Amino acid sequence: MADGYVAKTAQLKVEKVDEKQSIITVEITEGKYHQVKRMFEAVGKRVIELERLQIGGLKLDRTLKRGEFRELSKEEIEWTKKG
């Protein structure tokens, strides 16, 4: 980053590649400001769409549509408090 910060290593899995766009799964252990977009810009690529699948051990509900939400269960709340 321009401020000298060095992010932790990311894991990449290439799901699909063609001439116009690729689908890549990125696993990061920290999420700094626009980190994923900056990583791809650094190698001359542009992120068109970005979807979060999981936060820590909490997998996000794939049945929810964009902008929808649900309340966390008691177990999920306790898990987040343990941090």
Secondary structure, DSSP 4 states (H G I P E B T S, - for coil): -TTS--PPP-EEEEEEE-SS-EEEEEE-S---TTHHHHHHHHTT---------EETTEE--TTSPTT---PPPHHHHHHHHH-
